[in-house]
Amino acid sequence: MRRFGLRITASGCKSFIVLFGNAGRRRVIGRYPDLTLAQARDKARKLIAERTLGRHHTPSLGWQPAVQKFIESRRRSTRPGTVAEYERSLNRYFNFGTTRLSDITKLDISRKLEKLNETPSQQMHSLVICKMFFRWALVQGFIDVDPTVAFKRSRQRKRTRALRDDELQKVWSAATEQSYPHGTIVRLLILTGQRRGEIAALRRSWIDQTARTISLPAEVTKNGKEHCFPYGDLVAALLEAIPCRNTTDLLFPSRISDNRPVSGFSEFKKEMTDGVPNWRLHDLRRTFRTIHGKLGTPPHIGERLINHVNGVASDVEQIYDLHTYMPEMRKAIDAYESHLAALIQTERRAAA
C-alpha cells in the first residue's frame, strides 16, 4: 500500500506510519506488536481515505482532555467518592500528559503498572480503572485499539488480618502521638469500624451531638445506603477536640482545599511509630467487627454497625420492619468502648 510503512528506530522500536503530502510528513498510527499488521493497514486505509475525500483530519484526543471527558461522563451516574477515586487513580498512576490516546501502547501501560509492583492490591485496583477508561474511549471513537486489552485482572487473596489486643494498643498510642488530622482519623476508624473514605469525608452536619449519632449519606457509603450509627464517650471526646473552621463543614479538610477531604494516608501511615508489622487501615474495620464477635454482639447488629449489605434489611424488609435497631447498636458500642478503654489504660500503665 502506498504511503504506508514501518519505521524502525536505532533502538529497535517499530512503528507503523502513513506519509502525507509531497514533503512526506509522517503520521505514526501505532507500534508493533501492540498493533498487528492487519490492524495497521486498516487504520492507514481510513486515514488515507479521509485525506483523499478532502476531509479535515482531527487528531486523536489527548490524555488530559480525554480523562476530563471521562470523569464528566461518570458524574451523572456514579457516586462522587467513586468518581474522585477514578480521577485520582488516572492522574496519579497513568498520567500521560499531552500524549494522544492513539499513541499510548501496551508497553506504556505496562511501565506504569511496574511502578506499583510493591503494592499489588493498588496495582490491580488502578488497572481496573484504567481498563474502564480505555473501554470508554474505544466506544466513544477516540481510539481504534484498546492498549489494556491484554492485561487480565487477577484475583487477590482476601485479607484475614485482625489486630491482637496488644497490637491495637500500639496503633492507638501511635495515632494519639500523631494527632490531628490523620492520627484522629485512625482512632475514629478503631472506634467506629467505618471505612477510611467515610471518616475522612466526615462533616459536622452529619453529627447529632445530642443523640450521639453519625449519619453517613448514601452518596459516600459503599453500598449506596444511608448509614446512621451511635457513638460513645471516646468518640465524643475526639470530635470535641477537632478544630472548627468557619470556611468548611468538613472535619478533615485537605491542605489544598477546604472543599476536599484530607488524603495522603499511605505516607502518614509510614510515619506512625507503632511497631506493628503488616497491617493496613482497612484491618481496623475487620478488627472492630472481630472484637464485637468476641464480646457477644449479635451478628446482625455487628453487621449493621459497619453497614454491611448482608446486615442491612432488604428493600422489602425495610417496608415492614421499621425498627432502627439503634438501642441494640448503642448497647454494642458501649460494650466495645468499655473494652477499648480498658486496653488503653493497660497500655498507659505499661508505658509508665
C-alpha positions in Angstrom: 0.0 0.0 0.0 1.4 3.4 -1.0 2.2 5.9 1.8 2.0 3.1 4.4 5.2 1.8 6.0 7.1 0.6 9.0 9.7 2.8 10.8 12.4 1.2 12.8 14.4 3.4 15.2 18.0 2.8 16.2 16.8 1.3 19.5 14.8 -1.3 17.5 11.3 0.2 18.2 9.0 -0.5 15.3 6.1 1.9 14.4 3.6 1.8 11.6 3.4 5.1 9.7 1.5 6.9 7.0 3.1 9.5 4.7 1.1 12.6 3.7 2.0 15.3 1.1 4.9 15.8 -1.2 7.1 16.6 1.8 6.5 13.1 3.2 5.1 14.3 6.5 4.6 11.1 8.5 1.9 10.2 11.0 2.6 7.4 13.5 -0.5 5.2 13.8 0.7 2.6 16.3 3.6 0.4 17.4 4.3 -3.2 16.5 3.4 -5.6 18.1 0.8 -3.7 20.0 -0.8 -3.1 16.6 -0.9 -6.0 14.2 -0.1 -5.6 10.5 -3.8 -6.1 9.6 -5.0 -3.5 12.1 -2.3 -1.0 11.0 -3.3 -1.4 7.3 -7.0 -0.9 8.2 -6.2 2.2 10.1 -3.9 3.5 7.3 -6.7 3.0 4.7 -9.1 5.0 6.8 -6.6 7.9 7.2 -5.7 7.9 3.5 -9.4 7.8 2.6 -10.2 10.8 4.7 -7.4 12.8 3.1 -8.4 11.7 -0.4 -12.0 12.7 0.2 -10.8 16.1 1.4 -11.9 15.7 5.0 -10.0 17.6 7.7 -8.3 15.1 9.9 -8.9 15.6 13.6 -6.0 14.4 15.8 -6.7 11.8 18.4 -7.8 13.3 21.7 -5.0 13.9 24.2 -4.8 12.1 27.5 -5.8 15.0 29.8 -8.8 16.2 27.8 -10.0 12.6 27.4 -9.7 12.0 31.2 -11.8 15.1 31.9 -14.5 14.0 29.4 -14.5 10.5 31.0 -14.8 12.0 34.5 -17.7 14.3 33.5 -19.5 11.4 31.8 -19.3 9.4 35.1 -20.6 12.2 37.3 -24.2 11.6 36.1 -24.4 8.0 37.3 -21.7 7.3 39.8 -21.2 8.3 43.4 -19.0 11.4 43.9 -16.5 9.4 46.0 -16.1 6.8 43.3 -15.7 9.5 40.6 -13.0 11.1 42.7 -11.2 7.8 43.0 -11.3 7.4 39.2 -9.8 10.8 38.7 -7.1 10.4 41.4 -6.0 7.0 40.0 -5.8 8.0 36.4 -4.0 11.3 37.1 -1.6 9.7 39.7 -0.7 6.4 38.2 -1.4 6.7 34.4 -0.8 10.4 33.7 0.4 10.6 30.1 0.2 14.4 30.0 -0.3 15.7 26.4 0.2 12.3 24.7 -2.6 11.4 22.3 -4.6 8.4 23.3 -3.9 6.7 20.0 -0.2 6.8 20.7 -0.4 5.1 24.1 0.7 1.5 23.8 0.5 -1.7 25.8 4.2 -1.2 26.7 3.4 2.3 28.1 0.7 0.9 30.3 3.0 -1.9 31.4 5.7 0.5 32.5 3.2 2.5 34.6 1.9 -0.7 36.3 5.5 -1.8 37.1 5.9 1.1 39.4 3.1 -0.4 41.5 4.7 -3.8 41.9 5.3 -3.3 45.6 1.5 -2.7 46.2 -0.3 -5.4 44.2 -3.7 -4.5 45.5 -3.3 -0.9 44.4 -1.8 -2.1 41.2 -4.9 -4.2 40.4 -7.4 -1.6 41.5 -5.7 1.0 39.3 -5.6 -1.4 36.3 -9.4 -1.9 36.6 -10.0 1.8 36.4 -7.5 2.2 33.5 -9.3 -0.6 31.6 -12.6 1.1 32.2 -11.3 4.4 30.9 -9.9 2.9 27.7 -13.0 0.8 27.0 -15.0 4.1 27.3 -12.5 5.8 24.9 -12.9 2.9 22.4 -16.7 3.2 22.5 -16.5 7.0 22.0 -14.3 6.5 19.0 -11.3 8.3 20.4 -9.2 5.2 19.8 -9.3 2.2 17.5 -7.3 -0.1 19.6 -7.5 -0.7 23.4 -3.9 -0.9 24.8 -5.2 -2.5 28.0 -7.0 -5.5 26.5 -4.0 -7.8 27.1 -3.9 -7.1 30.8 -6.0 -9.5 32.8 -7.5 -8.8 36.3 -6.1 -11.3 38.8 -8.0 -12.5 41.9 -6.5 -11.1 45.0 -6.3 -13.2 48.2 -8.7 -11.8 50.7 -7.0 -10.5 53.8 -7.9 -12.0 57.2 -5.7 -9.8 59.3 -7.2 -8.6 62.6 -5.0 -6.9 65.1 -4.5 -8.5 68.5 -5.2 -6.5 71.6 -1.5 -5.6 72.2 -1.2 -4.5 68.5 -4.3 -2.4 68.8 -2.9 -0.7 71.9 0.3 0.2 70.0 -1.6 1.6 67.0 -3.9 3.6 69.2 -0.9 5.0 71.1 0.9 5.9 67.8 -2.2 7.5 66.4 -2.6 9.6 69.5 1.0 10.7 69.2 0.5 11.6 65.5 -2.6 13.6 66.4 -4.8 15.6 64.1 -5.8 15.0 61.3 -4.5 11.6 60.3 -4.0 10.3 63.9 -7.5 11.4 64.8 -8.9 9.6 61.8 -7.1 6.4 62.7 -8.6 6.5 66.2 -12.0 7.1 64.8 -11.6 4.1 62.5 -10.7 2.0 65.5 -13.7 3.3 67.4 -16.4 3.2 64.7 -15.3 0.4 62.3 -16.3 2.6 59.3 -14.3 2.9 56.0 -11.4 5.3 55.7 -13.0 7.4 53.0 -16.2 7.8 55.0 -14.4 9.1 58.1 -12.1 11.3 56.1 -15.1 12.9 54.4 -17.0 13.4 57.8 -18.9 16.6 58.1 -20.3 18.4 61.2 -23.7 18.5 59.7 -23.8 14.7 59.8 -23.2 14.5 63.5 -26.0 14.8 66.1 -24.3 15.6 69.3 -27.5 15.4 71.3 -28.5 11.9 70.1 -24.8 11.0 69.7 -25.2 9.6 66.3 -23.4 10.0 63.0 -25.4 9.7 59.7 -23.4 9.0 56.6 -25.4 10.0 53.4 -25.9 7.4 50.7 -23.5 9.2 48.3 -20.5 8.4 50.5 -21.2 4.9 51.5 -20.0 1.9 49.5 -23.5 0.2 49.3 -25.3 3.5 48.4 -27.5 3.3 51.6 -27.6 6.0 54.3 -26.0 4.7 57.4 -26.8 6.0 60.9 -24.8 4.6 63.9 -24.4 5.6 67.5 -21.1 6.7 69.2 -19.9 6.8 72.8 -17.7 8.8 75.1 -14.4 8.1 73.4 -15.7 9.3 70.0 -17.4 12.3 71.6 -14.1 13.3 73.2 -12.2 13.1 69.8 -14.9 15.0 68.0 -14.9 17.9 70.6 -11.1 18.2 70.2 -11.2 18.7 66.4 -10.6 22.3 65.4 -13.6 24.1 63.9 -13.1 26.1 60.7 -15.7 28.6 59.6 -14.8 28.1 56.0 -15.8 24.4 55.7 -18.2 21.8 57.1 -15.6 19.1 56.7 -13.9 17.8 59.9 -10.7 16.9 58.0 -10.2 19.2 55.0 -7.1 18.9 52.9 -4.3 21.4 52.9 -5.1 22.2 49.2 -8.8 22.9 49.5 -11.4 23.3 52.3 -13.8 21.6 50.0 -11.8 18.3 49.7 -11.2 15.7 52.4 -7.6 15.1 53.6 -5.6 12.4 51.7 -2.0 11.1 51.8 -2.8 8.2 54.2 0.0 5.9 52.9 2.7 8.5 53.7 1.3 9.3 57.2 0.9 5.6 58.0 4.6 5.1 57.2 5.4 7.8 59.8 3.4 6.1 62.6 5.8 4.6 65.1 3.5 1.7 66.1 6.0 -1.2 65.6 3.1 -3.4 64.4 4.0 -5.4 61.2 1.9 -6.0 58.1 -1.2 -4.0 59.0 -3.4 -1.8 56.9 -6.0 0.8 57.8 -8.8 -1.4 56.5 -7.7 -4.1 59.0 -9.0 -1.8 61.7 -12.5 -2.3 60.3 -12.0 -6.1 60.4 -10.6 -5.8 64.0 -13.6 -3.8 65.1 -16.0 -6.5 63.8 -13.9 -9.3 65.3 -13.9 -7.8 68.7 -17.7 -7.4 68.6 -17.9 -11.1 67.9 -15.8 -11.8 70.9 -17.9 -9.5 73.1 -21.1 -11.3 72.1 -22.6 -8.7 69.8 -25.3 -10.4 67.8 -24.1 -10.9 64.2 -26.9 -8.9 62.6 -26.0 -6.0 64.9 -22.3 -6.2 64.2 -23.0 -6.1 60.5 -25.3 -3.2 60.9 -22.7 -1.2 62.7 -20.3 -1.5 59.8 -23.0 -1.1 57.2 -22.5 -4.4 55.5 -25.1 -5.2 52.9 -26.0 -8.6 54.5 -26.6 -6.9 57.8 -29.0 -4.3 56.4 -32.6 -5.2 55.6 -33.6 -5.6 52.0 -35.9 -3.0 50.5 -38.9 -5.3 51.1 -37.9 -5.9 54.7 -37.5 -2.2 55.3 -41.1 -1.6 54.3 -42.3 -4.0 57.1 -39.6 -3.8 59.7 -39.4 -0.1 60.7 -37.3 -0.8 63.8 -33.9 1.0 63.5 -32.0 -1.3 65.9 -30.5 1.8 67.4 -30.8 0.7 71.1 -29.1 -2.6 70.2 -26.3 -0.9 68.3 -25.8 1.6 71.2 -25.5 -1.3 73.7 -22.9 -3.0 71.5 -21.0 0.3 71.1 -21.0 0.9 74.9 -19.5 -2.6 75.4 -16.9 -2.1 72.7 -15.8 1.3 74.1 -15.5 -0.2 77.6 -13.3 -2.9 76.2 -11.2 -0.5 74.3 -10.9 1.9 77.2 -9.5 -1.0 79.3 -6.9 -1.7 76.6 -5.9 1.9 76.5 -5.5 2.1 80.3 -3.5 -1.1 80.3 -1.1 0.3 77.7 -0.7 3.6 79.6 0.2 1.8 82.8 2.7 -0.4 80.9 4.3 2.7 79.3 4.5 4.5 82.7 
